[in-house]
Amino acid sequence: MTLTQKKQAIKAASIYLEMRRHQITEIGWSRGRHQIDIIANQAGTYEFIAVNYSSENSSIDLFNYARQIDNLKTASDIFIKETKIKASTSFFVIEVYGNAYAVMSLNQV
């Protein structure tokens, strides 16, 4: 996946979330090697979201997927400590597919 594909996938995921009444609060938050693609808020719950992009020719790398979820949870801990939020949290992975950047799924992890 190229950086341009990742940015387009995050943009598609953000639009998808906004259409479903999620308020986007941060895009591309990072500290060191820890990264959160999208931070959203819905009904007072902070949502930490990783975006996966797959082209027509690729398949999901399960090892990378598990590592991405671990990184998301570690990064969210850092974000919560920095911002001192006292809200409930949830974690999601959005799957974006192909050259049309179609959102295929939103999975809570």
PyMOL commands that set and color helices and strands:
alter all, ss='L'
color gray80, all
select helices_A, chain A and resi 3-19+62-83
alter helices_A, ss='H'
color red, helices_A
select strands_A, chain A and resi 23-31+34-42+45-54+89-97+102-108
alter strands_A, ss='S'
color yellow, strands_A
deselect
rebuild
show_as cartoon
